[in-house]
Amino acid sequence: MGLITDCKCIFCDDPCETREHLFIKCPVAEQLWNVVFSHSGLHFTVHSWDALIAWACSTWKGKSLLTSIMKLGFTALIYILWDERNKPLFQGRFRNSQDLFHAIKDIVRLQLRDRNINRNDNVNITLVEHWDIY
């Protein structure tokens, strides 16, 4: 097994894959962030990794369903992007962005499936429907 020296983005062929590019600026990452946020009733407007981390740390506090979904969605999205980035390199496989979002959604749904959710709250009702949490 050798060292991989090509820094081209596996998703969009950008010549220089950086953390900023892979997790924020790559069109695949942008599309996934937009879908995760829109499923949560939010708009993705963050344009840098540092800004995303700062915003998440200052905003996602407490134990509300929305906060839990965003924390899980964040970690699932990062994991899925990193895992998917390595699959073509090491396994020769590649999934499209719709399949990646379904994987993120499955992770969120599985983590929340046994949670006691207030289903009288309109925000929670919408989140449960969008994320298929039953």
N, CA, C and O atoms as a DFTB+ gen file, in Angstrom:
536 C
 N C O
     1  1       0.857      -1.167       0.000
     2  2       0.000       0.000       0.000
     3  2       0.906       1.233       0.000
     4  3       1.805       1.354       0.832
     5  1       0.660       2.135      -0.931
     6  2       1.510       3.308      -1.063
     7  2       0.851       4.562      -0.537
     8  3      -0.304       4.546      -0.112
     9  1       1.585       5.622      -0.569
    10  2       1.109       6.927      -0.142
    11  2       0.381       7.596      -1.300
    12  3       0.885       7.610      -2.423
    13  1      -0.797       8.150      -1.040
    14  2      -1.571       8.836      -2.060
    15  2      -1.141      10.296      -2.074
    16  3      -1.257      10.997      -1.069
    17  1      -0.644      10.746      -3.223
    18  2      -0.130      12.110      -3.309
    19  2      -1.004      13.015      -4.158
    20  3      -0.774      14.223      -4.192
    21  1      -1.994      12.474      -4.839
    22  2      -2.898      13.279      -5.651
    23  2      -3.865      14.002      -4.718
    24  3      -4.558      13.356      -3.931
    25  1      -3.923      15.319      -4.792
    26  2      -4.800      16.065      -3.886
    27  2      -6.078      16.528      -4.583
    28  3      -6.764      17.419      -4.082
    29  1      -6.401      15.940      -5.723
    30  2      -7.607      16.306      -6.465
    31  2      -8.845      15.788      -5.735
    32  3      -8.856      14.672      -5.215
    33  1      -9.886      16.619      -5.706
    34  2     -11.137      16.229      -5.055
    35  2     -11.779      15.078      -5.821
    36  3     -11.958      15.150      -7.037
    37  1     -12.117      14.037      -5.107
    38  2     -12.714      12.842      -5.706
    39  2     -14.139      13.096      -6.204
    40  3     -14.622      12.391      -7.089
    41  1     -14.814      14.107      -5.632
    42  2     -16.201      14.403      -5.982
    43  2     -16.334      15.316      -7.199
    44  3     -17.199      15.103      -8.049
    45  1     -15.476      16.331      -7.280
    46  2     -15.683      17.354      -8.323
    47  2     -14.447      17.635      -9.168
    48  3     -14.485      18.496     -10.047
    49  1     -13.361      16.926      -8.917
    50  2     -12.105      17.093      -9.654
    51  2     -11.427      18.442      -9.427
    52  3     -10.554      18.824     -10.206
    53  1     -11.807      19.171      -8.379
    54  2     -11.077      20.392      -8.039
    55  2      -9.617      20.002      -7.835
    56  3      -9.340      18.971      -7.224
    57  1      -8.688      20.796      -8.328
    58  2      -7.282      20.387      -8.276
    59  2      -6.674      20.311      -6.876
    60  3      -5.634      19.677      -6.693
    61  1      -7.309      20.951      -5.880
    62  2      -6.698      20.937      -4.547
    63  2      -7.757      20.682      -3.472
    64  3      -8.492      21.589      -3.081
    65  1      -7.820      19.456      -3.010
    66  2      -8.768      19.100      -1.957
    67  2      -8.189      19.494      -0.601
    68  3      -7.163      18.964      -0.174
    69  1      -8.845      20.407       0.054
    70  2      -8.486      20.812       1.410
    71  2      -9.671      20.488       2.318
    72  3     -10.737      20.098       1.841
    73  1      -9.483      20.649       3.610
    74  2     -10.605      20.458       4.539
    75  2     -11.742      21.397       4.176
    76  3     -12.905      20.995       4.136
    77  1     -11.397      22.650       3.913
    78  2     -12.391      23.660       3.548
    79  2     -13.161      23.238       2.296
    80  3     -14.385      23.356       2.228
    81  1     -12.425      22.754       1.324
    82  2     -13.075      22.349       0.081
    83  2     -13.935      21.109       0.296
    84  3     -15.120      21.110      -0.038
    85  1     -13.348      20.057       0.850
    86  2     -14.052      18.777       0.989
    87  2     -15.331      18.900       1.803
    88  3     -16.359      18.336       1.427
    89  1     -15.284      19.630       2.913
    90  2     -16.427      19.666       3.822
    91  2     -17.343      20.875       3.662
    92  3     -18.435      20.883       4.230
    93  1     -16.935      21.897       2.906
    94  2     -17.756      23.102       2.781
    95  2     -17.971      23.520       1.328
    96  3     -19.114      23.688       0.904
    97  1     -16.912      23.690       0.570
    98  2     -17.002      24.337      -0.739
    99  2     -17.236      23.389      -1.919
   100  3     -17.674      23.834      -2.980
   101  1     -16.961      22.124      -1.760
   102  2     -17.201      21.162      -2.830
   103  2     -18.701      21.165      -3.151
   104  3     -19.519      21.188      -2.231
   105  1     -19.074      21.142      -4.417
   106  2     -20.503      21.139      -4.760
   107  2     -21.294      20.001      -4.107
   108  3     -22.462      20.182      -3.763
   109  1     -20.675      18.845      -3.935
   110  2     -21.366      17.732      -3.269
   111  2     -21.608      18.071      -1.807
   112  3     -22.705      17.845      -1.296
   113  1     -20.607      18.607      -1.128
   114  2     -20.766      19.009       0.274
   115  2     -21.818      20.099       0.401
   116  3     -22.677      20.032       1.280
   117  1     -21.759      21.104      -0.469
   118  2     -22.751      22.182      -0.429
   119  2     -24.159      21.634      -0.595
   120  3     -25.078      22.036       0.119
   121  1     -24.325      20.721      -1.531
   122  2     -25.651      20.140      -1.754
   123  2     -26.125      19.381      -0.518
   124  3     -27.287      19.500      -0.128
   125  1     -25.242      18.607       0.098
   126  2     -25.624      17.857       1.295
   127  2     -25.963      18.794       2.451
   128  3     -26.962      18.585       3.140
   129  1     -25.142      19.827       2.675
   130  2     -25.452      20.795       3.734
   131  2     -26.808      21.442       3.480
   132  3     -27.616      21.577       4.399
   133  1     -27.055      21.837       2.248
   134  2     -28.340      22.471       1.928
   135  2     -29.514      21.548       2.213
   136  3     -30.537      21.997       2.728
   137  1     -29.386      20.278       1.890
   138  2     -30.485      19.335       2.125
   139  2     -30.666      19.071       3.619
   140  3     -31.793      19.046       4.113
   141  1     -29.560      18.874       4.339
   142  2     -29.654      18.645       5.787
   143  2     -30.309      19.846       6.461
   144  3     -31.213      19.684       7.280
   145  1     -29.859      21.036       6.119
   146  2     -30.434      22.242       6.720
   147  2     -31.900      22.422       6.318
   148  3     -32.736      22.730       7.168
   149  1     -32.220      22.235       5.044
   150  2     -33.609      22.443       4.605
   151  2     -34.546      21.417       5.230
   152  3     -35.695      21.744       5.525
   153  1     -34.089      20.192       5.438
   154  2     -34.915      19.191       6.120
   155  2     -35.190      19.586       7.572
   156  3     -36.129      19.097       8.200
   157  1     -34.348      20.482       8.086
   158  2     -34.500      20.948       9.467
   159  2     -35.147      22.327       9.539
   160  3     -35.244      22.919      10.614
   161  1     -35.590      22.837       8.388
   162  2     -36.245      24.137       8.359
   163  2     -35.280      25.303       8.426
   164  3     -35.680      26.413       8.777
   165  1     -34.022      25.076       8.097
   166  2     -32.994      26.108       8.172
   167  2     -32.392      26.355       6.795
   168  3     -32.617      25.590       5.858
   169  1     -31.631      27.426       6.690
   170  2     -30.926      27.749       5.447
   171  2     -29.433      27.700       5.718
   172  3     -28.957      28.260       6.706
   173  1     -28.700      27.036       4.848
   174  2     -27.250      26.937       4.988
   175  2     -26.600      28.154       4.359
   176  3     -26.656      28.334       3.143
   177  1     -25.985      28.990       5.182
   178  2     -25.357      30.212       4.675
   179  2     -23.901      30.328       5.103
   180  3     -23.287      31.378       4.917
   181  1     -23.348      29.284       5.664
   182  2     -21.976      29.307       6.157
   183  2     -21.028      29.046       4.986
   184  3     -21.285      28.176       4.154
   185  1     -19.926      29.807       4.928
   186  2     -19.022      29.683       3.790
   187  2     -17.594      29.308       4.171
   188  3     -16.687      29.379       3.341
   189  1     -17.394      28.909       5.426
   190  2     -16.069      28.432       5.814
   191  2     -16.215      27.416       6.953
   192  3     -17.193      27.425       7.699
   193  1     -15.219      26.551       7.058
   194  2     -15.216      25.536       8.106
   195  2     -15.224      26.191       9.489
   196  3     -16.009      25.812      10.358
   197  1     -14.351      27.168       9.681
   198  2     -14.259      27.835      10.983
   199  2     -15.576      28.518      11.355
   200  3     -15.993      28.483      12.512
   201  1     -16.228      29.140      10.368
   202  2     -17.513      29.799      10.624
   203  2     -18.583      28.771      10.975
   204  3     -19.418      29.021      11.844
   205  1     -18.567      27.626      10.312
   206  2     -19.540      26.568      10.606
   207  2     -19.361      26.053      12.027
   208  3     -20.335      25.899      12.763
   209  1     -18.120      25.788      12.413
   210  2     -17.851      25.289      13.767
   211  2     -18.264      26.321      14.805
   212  3     -18.906      25.979      15.798
   213  1     -17.900      27.581      14.586
   214  2     -18.263      28.651      15.535
   215  2     -19.773      28.781      15.639
   216  3     -20.313      28.902      16.739
   217  1     -20.457      28.758      14.500
   218  2     -21.914      28.890      14.493
   219  2     -22.565      27.702      15.196
   220  3     -23.481      27.879      15.999
   221  1     -22.095      26.498      14.896
   222  2     -22.669      25.298      15.521
   223  2     -22.469      25.329      17.038
   224  3     -23.392      25.025      17.794
   225  1     -21.282      25.692      17.474
   226  2     -20.999      25.729      18.919
   227  2     -21.836      26.769      19.655
   228  3     -22.205      26.570      20.813
   229  1     -22.129      27.863      18.993
   230  2     -22.907      28.912      19.658
   231  2     -24.414      28.702      19.519
   232  3     -25.185      29.280      20.285
   233  1     -24.840      27.898      18.571
   234  2     -26.272      27.756      18.282
   235  2     -26.868      26.438      18.768
   236  3     -27.971      26.425      19.314
   237  1     -26.166      25.350      18.579
   238  2     -26.731      24.036      18.885
   239  2     -26.509      23.682      20.344
   240  3     -25.638      22.880      20.682
   241  1     -27.312      24.294      21.198
   242  2     -27.236      24.046      22.640
   243  2     -28.580      23.500      23.107
   244  3     -29.615      23.754      22.491
   245  1     -28.553      22.767      24.174
   246  2     -29.789      22.231      24.722
   247  2     -30.096      20.855      24.165
   248  3     -29.265      20.218      23.518
   249  1     -31.320      20.418      24.436
   250  2     -31.711      19.059      24.075
   251  2     -32.935      19.020      23.184
   252  3     -33.617      17.997      23.113
   253  1     -33.221      20.112      22.505
   254  2     -34.387      20.112      21.613
   255  2     -34.175      19.115      20.485
   256  3     -33.044      18.729      20.191
   257  1     -35.253      18.705      19.863
   258  2     -35.158      17.786      18.738
   259  2     -34.347      18.412      17.609
   260  3     -33.518      17.741      16.994
   261  1     -34.581      19.690      17.334
   262  2     -33.828      20.366      16.270
   263  2     -32.329      20.348      16.561
   264  3     -31.531      20.050      15.671
   265  1     -31.941      20.659      17.783
   266  2     -30.524      20.647      18.149
   267  2     -29.940      19.251      17.989
   268  3     -28.841      19.090      17.459
   269  1     -30.668      18.249      18.442
   270  2     -30.190      16.866      18.318
   271  2     -30.024      16.470      16.861
   272  3     -29.025      15.853      16.493
   273  1     -31.000      16.823      16.029
   274  2     -30.923      16.491      14.606
   275  2     -29.736      17.198      13.958
   276  3     -29.011      16.592      13.169
   277  1     -29.533      18.465      14.283
   278  2     -28.434      19.199      13.660
   279  2     -27.073      18.653      14.099
   280  3     -26.158      18.551      13.282
   281  1     -26.932      18.303      15.366
   282  2     -25.679      17.711      15.824
   283  2     -25.426      16.371      15.146
   284  3     -24.323      16.101      14.672
   285  1     -26.461      15.533      15.104
   286  2     -26.325      14.241      14.441
   287  2     -26.101      14.399      12.942
   288  3     -25.275      13.704      12.351
   289  1     -26.847      15.322      12.333
   290  2     -26.691      15.565      10.901
   291  2     -25.298      16.057      10.566
   292  3     -24.715      15.647       9.563
   293  1     -24.761      16.933      11.402
   294  2     -23.408      17.451      11.208
   295  2     -22.386      16.320      11.247
   296  3     -21.586      16.162      10.325
   297  1     -22.421      15.541      12.312
   298  2     -21.423      14.478      12.441
   299  2     -21.607      13.407      11.372
   300  3     -20.627      12.878      10.847
   301  1     -22.854      13.088      11.047
   302  2     -23.109      12.088      10.007
   303  2     -22.620      12.582       8.652
   304  3     -22.024      11.818       7.893
   305  1     -22.866      13.851       8.342
   306  2     -22.436      14.408       7.065
   307  2     -20.916      14.374       6.944
   308  3     -20.388      13.977       5.904
   309  1     -20.215      14.779       7.982
   310  2     -18.746      14.764       7.958
   311  2     -18.250      13.329       7.791
   312  3     -17.367      13.063       6.975
   313  1     -18.817      12.410       8.563
   314  2     -18.411      11.005       8.467
   315  2     -18.666      10.446       7.070
   316  3     -17.790       9.811       6.482
   317  1     -19.867      10.682       6.541
   318  2     -20.233      10.142       5.229
   319  2     -19.339      10.712       4.138
   320  3     -18.887       9.973       3.264
   321  1     -19.073      12.031       4.177
   322  2     -18.189      12.618       3.167
   323  2     -16.793      12.009       3.236
   324  3     -16.212      11.672       2.205
   325  1     -16.253      11.864       4.445
   326  2     -14.911      11.314       4.581
   327  2     -14.881       9.849       4.140
   328  3     -13.974       9.421       3.425
   329  1     -15.872       9.102       4.571
   330  2     -15.951       7.687       4.192
   331  2     -16.095       7.547       2.678
   332  3     -15.421       6.729       2.051
   333  1     -16.976       8.350       2.107
   334  2     -17.215       8.276       0.666
   335  2     -15.990       8.741      -0.118
   336  3     -15.702       8.218      -1.195
   337  1     -15.284       9.705       0.414
   338  2     -14.054      10.174      -0.229
   339  2     -13.050       9.041      -0.349
   340  3     -12.326       8.952      -1.340
   341  1     -13.003       8.177       0.654
   342  2     -12.027       7.086       0.654
   343  2     -12.480       5.846      -0.102
   344  3     -11.639       5.052      -0.524
   345  1     -13.772       5.658      -0.284
   346  2     -14.250       4.454      -0.975
   347  2     -13.716       4.323      -2.400
   348  3     -13.212       3.258      -2.757
   349  1     -13.808       5.368      -3.226
   350  2     -13.256       5.199      -4.580
   351  2     -11.746       4.959      -4.570
   352  3     -11.220       4.249      -5.427
   353  1     -11.056       5.551      -3.601
   354  2      -9.609       5.387      -3.530
   355  2      -9.219       3.966      -3.145
   356  3      -8.269       3.410      -3.696
   357  1      -9.952       3.376      -2.200
   358  2      -9.544       2.094      -1.653
   359  2     -10.458       0.925      -2.040
   360  3     -10.035      -0.229      -1.984
   361  1     -11.711       1.212      -2.433
   362  2     -12.646       0.133      -2.757
   363  2     -13.200       0.236      -4.169
   364  3     -13.873      -0.683      -4.635
   365  1     -12.929       1.339      -4.857
   366  2     -13.426       1.503      -6.217
   367  2     -14.926       1.737      -6.305
   368  3     -15.522       1.498      -7.355
   369  1     -15.555       2.204      -5.213
   370  2     -17.006       2.451      -5.206
   371  2     -17.278       3.938      -5.073
   372  3     -16.448       4.699      -4.575
   373  1     -18.468       4.339      -5.533
   374  2     -18.855       5.743      -5.460
   375  2     -20.373       5.842      -5.439
   376  3     -21.046       5.203      -6.248
   377  1     -20.929       6.651      -4.506
   378  2     -22.383       6.879      -4.445
   379  2     -22.681       8.315      -4.843
   380  3     -21.848       9.204      -4.670
   381  1     -23.884       8.535      -5.379
   382  2     -24.276       9.904      -5.740
   383  2     -24.747      10.649      -4.489
   384  3     -24.915      10.054      -3.424
   385  1     -24.958      11.966      -4.638
   386  2     -25.299      12.790      -3.470
   387  2     -26.642      12.408      -2.862
   388  3     -26.826      12.538      -1.652
   389  1     -27.579      11.941      -3.673
   390  2     -28.872      11.511      -3.125
   391  2     -28.681      10.294      -2.217
   392  3     -29.275      10.226      -1.141
   393  1     -27.866       9.348      -2.638
   394  2     -27.577       8.182      -1.800
   395  2     -26.834       8.581      -0.526
   396  3     -27.062       8.009       0.539
   397  1     -25.947       9.562      -0.645
   398  2     -25.224      10.041       0.536
   399  2     -26.187      10.674       1.534
   400  3     -26.070      10.446       2.738
   401  1     -27.140      11.470       1.040
   402  2     -28.104      12.063       1.960
   403  2     -28.957      10.983       2.627
   404  3     -29.253      11.083       3.818
   405  1     -29.352       9.962       1.884
   406  2     -30.137       8.884       2.496
   407  2     -29.335       8.188       3.598
   408  3     -29.903       7.771       4.607
   409  1     -28.031       8.062       3.412
   410  2     -27.187       7.472       4.451
   411  2     -27.144       8.375       5.685
   412  3     -27.201       7.889       6.815
   413  1     -27.044       9.687       5.469
   414  2     -27.061      10.647       6.579
   415  2     -28.402      10.561       7.304
   416  3     -28.451      10.505       8.533
   417  1     -29.470      10.550       6.544
   418  2     -30.817      10.489       7.111
   419  2     -31.007       9.208       7.920
   420  3     -31.627       9.235       8.983
   421  1     -30.485       8.096       7.432
   422  2     -30.576       6.825       8.162
   423  2     -29.852       6.904       9.496
   424  3     -30.356       6.409      10.505
   425  1     -28.683       7.518       9.512
   426  2     -27.931       7.653      10.759
   427  2     -28.722       8.489      11.763
   428  3     -28.857       8.108      12.926
   429  1     -29.242       9.625      11.313
   430  2     -30.023      10.494      12.200
   431  2     -31.254       9.741      12.713
   432  3     -31.537       9.739      13.911
   433  1     -31.965       9.117      11.809
   434  2     -33.188       8.398      12.187
   435  2     -32.894       7.279      13.179
   436  3     -33.615       7.129      14.166
   437  1     -31.859       6.498      12.938
   438  2     -31.528       5.393      13.841
   439  2     -31.125       5.882      15.229
   440  3     -31.458       5.250      16.231
   441  1     -30.416       6.997      15.291
   442  2     -29.995       7.541      16.583
   443  2     -31.165       8.088      17.393
   444  3     -31.114       8.122      18.623
   445  1     -32.223       8.517      16.698
   446  2     -33.361       9.143      17.391
   447  2     -34.592       8.248      17.498
   448  3     -35.614       8.675      18.033
   449  1     -34.516       7.038      17.009
   450  2     -35.721       6.192      16.910
   451  2     -36.379       5.885      18.248
   452  3     -37.601       5.744      18.299
   453  1     -35.630       5.778      19.316
   454  2     -36.224       5.454      20.618
   455  2     -36.371       6.668      21.522
   456  3     -36.707       6.536      22.699
   457  1     -36.123       7.834      20.978
   458  2     -36.207       9.059      21.783
   459  2     -37.673       9.428      22.015
   460  3     -38.508       9.303      21.119
   461  1     -37.965       9.881      23.222
   462  2     -39.297      10.363      23.555
   463  2     -39.440      11.779      22.990
   464  3     -38.827      12.719      23.496
   465  1     -40.251      11.924      21.941
   466  2     -40.385      13.200      21.241
   467  2     -41.753      13.800      21.535
   468  3     -42.773      13.115      21.459
   469  1     -41.762      15.083      21.870
   470  2     -43.013      15.808      22.063
   471  2     -43.666      16.003      20.700
   472  3     -43.260      16.866      19.923
   473  1     -44.671      15.199      20.424
   474  2     -45.328      15.239      19.115
   475  2     -46.496      16.220      19.075
   476  3     -47.266      16.240      18.115
   477  1     -46.621      17.032      20.122
   478  2     -47.611      18.111      20.120
   479  2     -46.995      19.430      19.651
   480  3     -47.713      20.395      19.388
   481  1     -45.686      19.470      19.550
   482  2     -44.969      20.666      19.121
   483  2     -44.913      20.685      17.590
   484  3     -44.476      19.717      16.969
   485  1     -45.353      21.785      16.993
   486  2     -45.406      21.865      15.528
   487  2     -44.044      21.727      14.874
   488  3     -43.930      21.110      13.815
   489  1     -43.003      22.292      15.486
   490  2     -41.648      22.159      14.932
   491  2     -41.234      20.694      14.942
   492  3     -40.703      20.184      13.956
   493  1     -41.478      20.028      16.054
   494  2     -41.127      18.612      16.149
   495  2     -41.906      17.763      15.145
   496  3     -41.350      16.844      14.544
   497  1     -43.169      18.065      14.965
   498  2     -43.987      17.319      13.994
   499  2     -43.365      17.431      12.602
   500  3     -43.240      16.436      11.888
   501  1     -42.979      18.644      12.225
   502  2     -42.360      18.855      10.915
   503  2     -41.030      18.117      10.815
   504  3     -40.752      17.483       9.798
   505  1     -40.208      18.192      11.853
   506  2     -38.917      17.506      11.844
   507  2     -39.093      15.990      11.740
   508  3     -38.384      15.330      10.980
   509  1     -40.027      15.449      12.497
   510  2     -40.290      14.010      12.460
   511  2     -40.698      13.583      11.046
   512  3     -40.256      12.546      10.551
   513  1     -41.534      14.382      10.410
   514  2     -41.970      14.063       9.047
   515  2     -40.816      14.161       8.054
   516  3     -40.634      13.265       7.229
   517  1     -40.041      15.230       8.124
   518  2     -38.946      15.429       7.167
   519  2     -37.837      14.397       7.315
   520  3     -37.238      13.980       6.324
   521  1     -37.564      13.985       8.543
   522  2     -36.478      13.049       8.795
   523  2     -36.963      11.603       8.933
   524  3     -36.164      10.699       9.175
   525  1     -38.276      11.386       8.779
   526  2     -38.863      10.033       8.874
   527  2     -38.539       9.348      10.199
   528  3     -38.167       8.175      10.228
   529  1     -38.686      10.095      11.294
   530  2     -38.431       9.564      12.625
   531  2     -39.762       9.058      13.180
   532  3     -40.656       9.845      13.489
   533  1     -39.879       7.753      13.301
   534  2     -41.131       7.180      13.795
   535  2     -40.900       6.205      14.904
   536  3     -41.854       5.633      15.432
